[in-house]
Amino acid sequence: MKVIVASFQCESNSKAKTHPQKYDFEYFRGEDIFKKLVVKDIFEKNGIEVVPAVYAAALPSGTVELPVYNYYHDQILETVRENADADGIFIYFHGSMEVEEIGSGELYMLKNIRKIVSGHCLIALTLDAHANITDELGDFAQIICGYKTVPHTDQAESQMRAARALCRCLKEGLRPHTYTQRVPMLLKNDTLLTKYEPLKGLIEETLHLESRGDILAANLFLGHCWIDAPNTSASTVVCALDGETAEKTAKRLANELWATRRDYKFLIEAEEPAECVKRAVEGRENRIFITDSGDNTTAGAEGESLEILRLLLAKDPQKPACVAGITSRETVEKFGDAPVGSEVFCDLLGRTARVKAHGEILGWTKEIIGRSLTLSFGNVDAIFTEKRSAFIEKGNFDKANADLLGYRIVVVKLGYLFEELKPFADRELFALSDGASCVELKKLGLKRILRPMYPLEDFEWKA
């Protein structure tokens, strides 16, 4: 038996200005893809030949332009054509890649794969918990396994669950049925945390269902609200050994998810940016984090907003503060050779600053992707980056040569605070800032989504 393995991931944001280019994708071909994917041993231990194709993954960005999409799509399709006799295909997608001119990049690729491989070939997918599921997805993939954690900590386990399910089906001659059920709700992503009720209990239910044996995967997909597309919404997807079980279970989970729609709240202080800055300056905690949610680079935003930096400078806090990191290639390049300690004039803010540090920035998978520059404006430091970057852990600050532990106010371009930063946060403030990743749905101007959609409309619904 033979299985093709590939991955193509980019979470899209319709309001973001930056479209990912080829060089924005971390890219591997052949055996090198297993530097990033963890499924090879599972297939080989089951006596299955593994054919590696491509691994390509980019930081969340604007919609993907067709030539960039085709560059990676065509390479994967080439491997499929060369191995059209494959018994199975494993693909690790995000699930919310929107491609200009064609729509869902995942669905488009699956349709094209199905034109090549025979009907007996089983396709297994791993998807992000924020995937926007198309109604047709179950027509092309027999096994779909989504993350069960938000913030995400089970990416590797989700890959392995899909691979194990595919191995079982190939060895036992099973052909599972997939049922997708859209749920017309689209909530603030940063309120949908799986460690807390009501999602905690719903996720535990999916794990119980999967332990039965007749259900290979039971998924809750929470939707990705920053894409204006017809498939943008929450959904449930169940893969079972018979169609009736898949449909009934997906609908039951959908109704249970819908019943919780009013129960999701921010679990931390969520206020307008000016109020967050005021509370941080006045706060007595040792270290207070502010997340600039409207400029969240992990949701596709540019990371360019100076709003919270300007608010901090206006307050002139009497304790050390840092804003990390502000995307500005021009600033980094202009002062890239300026000696540490020298005084420079920052055009972006129209004021002088002192060069505090030169450093590096990490990409999504912790590789070095460019340079950083830290400028000091009195007690407020600003870390500028030449490429978009997400400061999600202490290691990001270390690479930038910034002492995270030396700051009492820290601003990051995130939504919810990543787990790696929580040990350093004595208090968290969620800034309801505007921008490409704004959490207020009414401000996003979504026109192509399914209507009615809760909470834009309040209505009764049942699967």
C-alpha positions as CSV (number, residue, x, y, z in Angstrom):
1,M,0.0,0.0,0.0
2,K,1.1,3.5,-0.7
3,V,0.2,6.9,0.9
4,I,1.0,10.4,-0.4
5,V,1.8,12.9,2.3
6,A,1.6,16.7,1.9
7,S,0.9,20.0,3.7
8,F,-0.2,23.4,2.4
9,Q,-1.3,25.9,5.0
10,C,-2.2,29.6,5.2
11,E,-5.0,31.1,7.2
12,S,-6.5,34.0,5.2
13,N,-7.8,37.4,6.3
14,S,-10.0,39.3,3.9
15,K,-9.2,42.7,5.5
16,A,-5.4,42.3,5.6
17,K,-3.4,44.3,3.1
18,T,-0.5,41.9,2.9
19,H,-0.9,39.0,0.5
20,P,1.6,36.1,1.1
21,Q,4.3,35.7,-1.4
22,K,6.2,32.5,-2.3
23,Y,9.1,33.5,0.0
24,D,6.6,33.8,3.0
25,F,6.0,30.1,3.0
26,E,8.2,27.8,4.9
27,Y,8.9,25.2,2.2
28,F,10.2,21.7,2.1
29,R,10.1,19.0,-0.6
30,G,10.6,15.2,-0.4
31,E,11.9,13.6,2.8
32,D,12.6,17.1,4.3
33,I,8.8,17.6,4.8
34,F,9.1,15.2,7.8
35,K,11.1,17.9,9.6
36,K,7.6,19.4,10.1
37,L,5.2,16.5,9.8
38,V,5.0,13.7,12.4
39,V,3.1,10.9,10.5
40,K,5.9,9.0,8.6
41,D,6.6,6.5,11.4
42,I,2.9,5.7,11.8
43,F,2.5,4.8,8.1
44,E,5.8,2.8,7.9
45,K,5.0,0.8,11.1
46,N,1.8,-0.3,9.4
47,G,3.8,-1.5,6.4
48,I,2.6,1.4,4.2
49,E,5.0,3.1,1.6
50,V,5.2,6.8,2.2
51,V,5.5,9.2,-0.8
52,P,6.4,12.7,0.4
53,A,5.2,15.7,-1.7
54,V,5.5,19.3,-0.3
55,Y,5.2,21.1,3.0
56,A,4.4,24.8,2.6
57,A,3.1,26.9,5.5
58,A,2.9,30.7,5.9
59,L,1.9,33.0,8.8
60,P,-1.7,34.1,8.5
61,S,-2.0,36.8,5.8
62,G,-4.4,38.3,3.4
63,T,-6.0,36.3,0.7
64,V,-3.6,34.2,-1.4
65,E,-3.1,35.3,-4.9
66,L,-3.6,32.7,-7.6
67,P,0.0,32.5,-9.0
68,V,1.4,31.9,-5.5
69,Y,-1.3,29.3,-4.7
70,N,-0.7,27.5,-8.0
71,Y,3.1,27.3,-7.3
72,Y,2.5,25.0,-4.4
73,H,-0.8,23.4,-5.6
74,D,0.9,22.3,-8.9
75,Q,3.8,20.6,-7.1
76,I,1.4,18.6,-4.9
77,L,-0.7,17.7,-7.9
78,E,2.5,16.6,-9.8
79,T,3.3,14.1,-7.0
80,V,-0.3,12.8,-7.1
81,R,-0.1,12.3,-10.9
82,E,3.2,10.4,-10.5
83,N,1.6,8.2,-7.9
84,A,-2.0,8.0,-9.2
85,D,-2.2,4.4,-7.9
86,A,-1.9,5.6,-4.3
87,D,-4.2,3.9,-1.8
88,G,-4.4,7.0,0.4
89,I,-3.5,10.6,0.7
90,F,-2.8,12.5,3.9
91,I,-2.9,16.3,3.7
92,Y,-2.3,18.8,6.6
93,F,-4.3,21.9,5.7
94,H,-5.4,24.9,7.8
95,G,-8.9,24.9,6.5
96,S,-9.4,28.6,6.0
97,M,-7.2,29.5,3.0
98,E,-9.1,31.8,0.7
99,V,-7.6,32.1,-2.8
100,E,-8.4,35.0,-5.1
101,E,-10.5,33.9,-8.1
102,I,-11.3,30.4,-6.8
103,G,-12.4,30.6,-3.2
104,S,-11.5,27.8,-0.8
105,G,-8.0,26.7,-1.6
106,E,-8.5,23.4,0.2
107,L,-11.6,22.4,-1.6
108,Y,-10.1,23.4,-5.0
109,M,-7.1,21.2,-4.4
110,L,-9.2,18.2,-3.3
111,K,-11.4,18.4,-6.3
112,N,-8.4,18.4,-8.6
113,I,-6.8,15.5,-6.7
114,R,-10.0,13.5,-7.1
115,K,-9.8,14.0,-10.9
116,I,-6.5,12.0,-10.8
117,V,-6.8,9.3,-8.2
118,S,-9.2,6.4,-8.4
119,G,-12.4,6.2,-6.3
120,H,-10.9,3.7,-3.9
121,C,-8.2,6.2,-2.8
122,L,-8.9,7.4,0.7
123,I,-8.1,11.0,1.6
124,A,-7.4,12.0,5.3
125,L,-7.1,15.6,6.4
126,T,-5.8,17.4,9.5
127,L,-7.3,20.9,9.9
128,D,-7.1,23.8,12.3
129,A,-9.9,24.3,14.8
130,H,-10.7,27.6,13.1
131,A,-11.3,26.0,9.7
132,N,-14.2,27.3,7.7
133,I,-15.7,24.0,6.4
134,T,-17.3,24.0,2.9
135,D,-20.5,21.9,2.5
136,E,-18.7,19.8,-0.2
137,L,-15.7,18.9,1.9
138,G,-17.1,15.5,2.9
139,D,-17.6,14.5,-0.7
140,F,-13.8,14.5,-1.3
141,A,-12.3,13.6,2.1
142,Q,-13.2,10.5,4.1
143,I,-11.3,11.3,7.2
144,I,-11.1,14.8,8.8
145,C,-9.4,15.4,12.1
146,G,-9.4,18.9,13.6
147,Y,-7.5,20.3,16.5
148,K,-9.2,20.0,19.8
149,T,-7.4,22.9,21.6
150,V,-7.7,26.7,21.4
151,P,-5.1,28.1,21.9
152,H,-3.6,25.3,19.8
153,T,-1.4,22.7,21.6
154,D,-2.4,19.5,19.8
155,Q,-1.2,20.0,16.3
156,A,1.0,16.9,16.3
157,E,-1.6,14.7,17.9
158,S,-4.2,15.8,15.4
159,Q,-1.9,14.8,12.6
160,M,-1.4,11.4,14.2
161,R,-5.1,10.8,14.8
162,A,-5.8,11.3,11.1
163,A,-2.8,9.1,10.1
164,R,-3.9,6.3,12.4
165,A,-7.5,6.5,11.2
166,L,-6.2,6.2,7.6
167,C,-4.0,3.2,8.4
168,R,-6.9,1.5,10.1
169,C,-9.2,2.0,7.1
170,L,-6.6,0.8,4.6
171,K,-5.7,-2.3,6.6
172,E,-9.3,-3.3,7.4
173,G,-10.8,-2.3,4.0
174,L,-13.1,0.3,5.6
175,R,-14.6,3.2,3.7
176,P,-15.8,5.8,6.2
177,H,-18.6,8.3,5.6
178,T,-18.1,12.0,6.4
179,Y,-21.0,14.4,7.3
180,T,-20.5,18.1,7.5
181,Q,-23.0,20.3,9.3
182,R,-22.8,24.0,9.1
183,V,-23.8,26.0,12.3
184,P,-24.9,29.6,11.5
185,M,-22.9,31.2,14.3
186,L,-19.7,33.2,14.1
187,L,-18.3,34.3,17.4
188,K,-15.3,36.3,18.6
189,N,-12.5,33.8,18.2
190,D,-10.8,35.0,21.4
191,T,-13.7,34.0,23.5
192,L,-13.7,30.4,22.2
193,L,-11.2,28.7,24.6
194,T,-11.3,24.9,25.0
195,K,-9.9,24.8,28.6
196,Y,-13.2,26.4,29.8
197,E,-16.9,25.6,29.6
198,P,-18.9,25.3,27.6
199,L,-16.3,24.1,25.0
200,K,-14.4,22.0,27.5
201,G,-17.4,19.7,27.9
202,L,-18.2,19.6,24.2
203,I,-14.6,18.7,23.4
204,E,-14.7,15.9,26.0
205,E,-17.9,14.6,24.3
206,T,-16.1,14.4,21.0
207,L,-13.2,12.4,22.6
208,H,-15.8,10.0,24.1
209,L,-17.4,9.5,20.7
210,E,-14.1,8.7,19.1
211,S,-13.4,6.1,21.7
212,R,-16.4,4.0,20.6
213,G,-14.7,2.5,17.5
214,D,-17.4,3.2,15.0
215,I,-16.6,7.0,14.9
216,L,-13.2,7.8,13.5
217,A,-13.4,11.5,14.1
218,A,-15.9,13.9,15.7
219,N,-15.0,17.6,15.2
220,L,-16.1,21.0,16.3
221,F,-14.8,23.7,13.9
222,L,-15.3,27.1,15.4
223,G,-15.0,29.2,12.2
224,H,-12.6,32.0,11.3
225,C,-14.5,35.3,11.3
226,W,-11.9,37.3,9.3
227,I,-12.6,35.8,6.0
228,D,-15.6,37.2,4.0
229,A,-16.6,34.0,2.2
230,P,-19.7,31.8,1.8
231,N,-18.2,29.0,3.9
232,T,-17.4,31.2,6.9
233,S,-19.1,29.8,10.0
234,A,-18.8,27.3,12.7
235,S,-19.5,23.6,11.8
236,T,-19.4,20.1,13.0
237,V,-17.8,17.2,11.0
238,V,-18.2,13.6,11.9
239,C,-16.4,10.6,10.1
240,A,-18.0,7.3,10.9
241,L,-18.2,3.8,9.6
242,D,-21.8,4.3,8.4
243,G,-23.5,7.3,6.9
244,E,-26.4,7.4,9.3
245,T,-24.2,7.5,12.4
246,A,-22.1,10.3,10.8
247,E,-25.1,12.4,10.0
248,K,-27.0,11.9,13.3
249,T,-23.9,12.6,15.4
250,A,-22.9,15.7,13.4
251,K,-26.4,17.2,13.8
252,R,-26.5,16.4,17.5
253,L,-23.1,18.1,18.1
254,A,-24.3,21.0,16.0
255,N,-27.4,21.5,18.0
256,E,-25.3,21.3,21.3
257,L,-22.8,23.9,19.9
258,W,-25.7,26.2,18.9
259,A,-27.2,25.9,22.3
260,T,-24.1,27.4,23.8
261,R,-23.9,30.5,21.5
262,R,-24.7,33.0,24.2
263,D,-22.3,31.6,26.7
264,Y,-19.0,32.8,25.3
265,K,-17.5,35.8,27.1
266,F,-14.1,37.3,27.5
267,L,-12.4,35.8,30.5
268,I,-10.1,38.7,31.0
269,E,-10.6,42.5,31.0
270,A,-11.6,43.5,27.4
271,E,-11.7,47.3,26.9
272,E,-11.0,50.0,24.4
273,P,-7.2,50.6,23.9
274,A,-7.1,53.9,25.8
275,E,-8.8,52.3,28.9
276,C,-6.4,49.3,28.7
277,V,-3.4,51.6,28.7
278,K,-4.8,53.6,31.6
279,R,-5.3,50.5,33.6
280,A,-1.9,49.2,32.8
281,V,-0.2,52.4,33.8
282,E,-2.1,52.6,37.0
283,G,-1.9,48.9,37.8
284,R,0.2,47.7,40.6
285,E,0.9,44.2,39.3
286,N,4.5,43.3,38.5
287,R,3.9,42.7,34.8
288,I,0.8,43.6,32.8
289,F,0.3,42.4,29.2
290,I,-1.9,44.2,26.7
291,T,-2.9,42.3,23.5
292,D,-3.6,44.6,20.5
293,S,-6.3,42.4,19.1
294,G,-7.2,44.4,16.0
295,D,-3.6,44.2,14.8
296,N,-3.1,40.5,15.6
297,T,-0.4,39.1,13.3
298,T,-1.5,35.5,14.2
299,A,-4.9,36.4,12.6
300,G,-3.4,37.9,9.4
301,A,-3.1,41.6,10.5
302,E,-0.1,43.6,9.4
303,G,1.2,44.4,12.9
304,E,1.8,48.0,11.8
305,S,-0.5,50.0,14.1
306,L,1.1,52.6,16.4
307,E,-2.1,53.3,18.3
308,I,-1.2,51.7,21.6
309,L,2.4,52.9,21.4
310,R,1.2,56.5,21.0
311,L,-1.2,56.1,23.9
312,L,1.6,54.8,26.1
313,L,3.9,57.6,25.1
314,A,1.2,60.1,25.9
315,K,0.8,58.6,29.4
316,D,4.6,58.7,30.0
317,P,4.5,55.7,32.3
318,Q,6.9,55.8,35.3
319,K,7.7,52.1,34.8
320,P,9.4,50.3,31.9
321,A,7.1,49.3,29.0
322,C,7.6,47.6,25.7
323,V,5.5,47.3,22.5
324,A,6.5,44.2,20.5
325,G,6.7,44.0,17.6
326,I,5.7,46.7,15.2
327,T,6.2,45.8,11.5
328,S,8.3,48.5,9.8
329,R,11.0,47.4,7.4
330,E,11.8,51.1,6.7
331,T,12.6,51.8,10.4
332,V,14.8,48.7,10.8
333,E,16.7,49.4,7.5
334,K,17.2,53.1,8.3
335,F,18.8,52.4,11.7
336,G,20.2,49.0,11.0
337,D,23.7,50.2,11.4
338,A,23.1,52.8,14.1
339,P,25.3,52.1,17.2
340,V,23.5,51.0,20.4
341,G,23.1,54.1,22.6
342,S,23.0,56.6,19.7
343,E,20.2,59.1,19.3
344,V,18.0,58.9,16.1
345,F,14.9,60.6,14.8
346,C,12.0,58.2,14.3
347,D,9.9,59.4,11.4
348,L,7.0,57.2,12.3
349,L,6.4,58.9,15.6
350,G,8.0,62.3,14.8
351,R,10.3,62.2,17.8
352,T,13.8,61.3,18.9
353,A,14.7,57.9,20.3
354,R,17.7,56.0,21.6
355,V,18.9,52.8,19.8
356,K,18.6,50.2,22.5
357,A,19.2,46.9,20.7
358,H,19.6,45.1,17.4
359,G,18.3,41.6,17.1
360,E,16.5,39.0,15.1
361,I,12.9,37.9,14.7
362,L,11.5,34.4,14.7
363,G,9.0,33.0,12.2
364,W,6.0,31.0,13.0
365,T,8.0,27.8,13.4
366,K,10.9,29.5,15.3
367,E,13.2,29.9,12.4
368,I,15.0,33.3,12.0
369,I,13.3,35.3,9.3
370,G,14.8,38.8,9.7
371,R,16.1,41.6,11.9
372,S,14.6,43.6,14.7
373,L,15.4,47.0,16.2
374,T,14.5,48.3,19.6
375,L,14.2,52.0,20.1
376,S,13.7,53.6,23.5
377,F,11.4,56.6,24.0
378,G,12.0,57.3,27.7
379,N,10.5,54.4,29.6
380,V,8.8,53.0,26.6
381,D,10.6,50.6,24.2
382,A,9.3,49.7,20.8
383,I,10.6,46.6,19.0
384,F,10.4,47.2,15.2
385,T,10.6,44.2,12.9
386,E,11.4,44.1,9.2
387,K,8.8,41.4,8.6
388,R,5.6,40.5,10.3
389,S,6.3,38.5,13.4
390,A,4.2,37.2,16.3
391,F,5.8,37.6,19.8
392,I,4.2,34.6,21.3
393,E,6.8,33.4,23.8
394,K,9.8,34.6,25.7
395,G,12.1,33.3,23.0
396,N,10.9,36.0,20.6
397,F,12.0,38.7,23.1
398,D,15.3,36.9,23.6
399,K,16.1,36.9,19.9
400,A,15.3,40.6,19.7
401,N,17.7,41.2,22.6
402,A,14.9,42.5,24.7
403,D,14.6,41.6,28.4
404,L,11.0,40.6,28.9
405,L,11.5,40.2,32.6
406,G,12.6,43.8,32.8
407,Y,9.3,45.3,31.7
408,R,6.2,45.9,33.7
409,I,3.9,46.7,30.8
410,V,4.2,44.6,27.7
411,V,2.1,45.1,24.5
412,V,1.9,42.3,21.9
413,K,0.1,42.0,18.6
414,L,-2.1,39.1,19.6
415,G,-5.6,38.2,20.6
416,Y,-5.7,35.8,23.5
417,L,-2.3,35.6,25.2
418,F,-0.4,32.4,24.1
419,E,0.2,29.8,26.8
420,E,3.9,30.4,26.6
421,L,3.5,34.0,27.8
422,K,1.0,33.4,30.6
423,P,3.6,32.5,33.2
424,F,5.1,36.0,32.8
425,A,1.7,37.8,33.0
426,D,0.3,38.9,36.4
427,R,-2.6,40.6,34.6
428,E,-3.9,40.5,31.1
429,L,-5.8,43.2,29.2
430,F,-7.5,42.6,25.9
431,A,-7.5,45.8,23.8
432,L,-10.6,46.0,21.5
433,S,-8.6,47.8,18.9
434,D,-9.7,48.3,15.3
435,G,-7.9,46.7,12.3
436,A,-7.8,43.7,10.1
437,S,-8.3,41.3,13.0
438,C,-11.0,43.4,14.9
439,V,-13.1,41.1,17.0
440,E,-16.3,43.2,16.5
441,L,-18.1,41.4,13.7
442,K,-20.2,44.4,12.8
443,K,-17.1,46.3,12.0
444,L,-15.8,43.7,9.6
445,G,-18.3,44.4,6.9
446,L,-18.9,40.8,6.0
447,K,-21.1,40.6,2.9
448,R,-20.6,37.1,1.5
449,I,-21.3,35.0,4.6
450,L,-24.3,32.8,5.1
451,R,-27.3,34.8,6.5
452,P,-28.9,34.8,9.0
453,M,-25.8,34.5,11.1
454,Y,-25.7,34.8,14.9
455,P,-24.9,37.2,16.5
456,L,-25.5,39.6,13.5
457,E,-29.1,38.3,13.7
458,D,-30.9,36.6,16.6
459,F,-33.0,33.6,15.5
460,E,-33.9,30.0,16.2
461,W,-32.2,27.2,14.4
462,K,-31.9,23.4,14.5
463,A,-29.9,21.0,12.4
